[in-house]
Amino acid sequence: MRQQGSIPGRRFAALAAVSCILGTMPVWASEQEVTAQAEEMPTRDFINLRLGASSGSQRIEMCLELSPLEAWSLEACGTGSEILHHENSPELAHFRAKYSLTNWKTEIGWLQPRVGLGFTELQIGQDDAGFQFRGVGPRGVETAGPEASLGMRGLYPVLGNFELVGELSVSMAWLRYAPLLAKPQAQFQPAVSLTVGAGF
């Protein structure tokens, strides 16, 4: 009687074990799929601050970038003239909107080719308030004009929602009144910059 009773018990235990295995496998697969999908999604950057060098200025360039939309951002780059220094050497400050064309996943993070449109201000002396698009100002030390840029941004997640950010960009500005500055400058002002920093 013990042997007859033990066989159904063993069968029940085996069926329960199989049911548990089969029942948990779909859940496990679903979690794996969600994790895989999350890893394939590009890093979302809302704001970042970067420092680096630019051929358009003789001092460290700083860039602050805000991304109200995933593919679009607004950026301002300059040396902090009249705030961090008072040098009178030529300086290009950039104010532009940028658009990320696509996202490429690599072993070192995400790469984003980008295009930008905006304007550049060239100053050769103490900065005055406002932008001079139709001249060089009362002292002949600044002027501004349209700019286009191409760049490649890299995003590398490090902790939580924070990431390392780096960008290499090339820009070209047309400053119609630059030859009229107190120290005449070329109308076309190219610049190459490399900046790195952090964002979230």
Secondary structure, DSSP 8 states (H G I E B T S, - for coil): -HHHHHHHHHHHHHHHHHHHHHHHHHHHHHHHHHHHHHHHS----SEEEEEEEETT-SS-EEEEEE-SSSSEEEEEEE--BTTTB---S-EEEEEEEEEE---EEETTEEEEEEEEEEEEEEESSS--SS--SSS-TTTT-EEEEEEEEEEEEEEEEEETTEEEEEEEEEEEEE-TTGGGSSS---SEEEEEEEEEEEE-
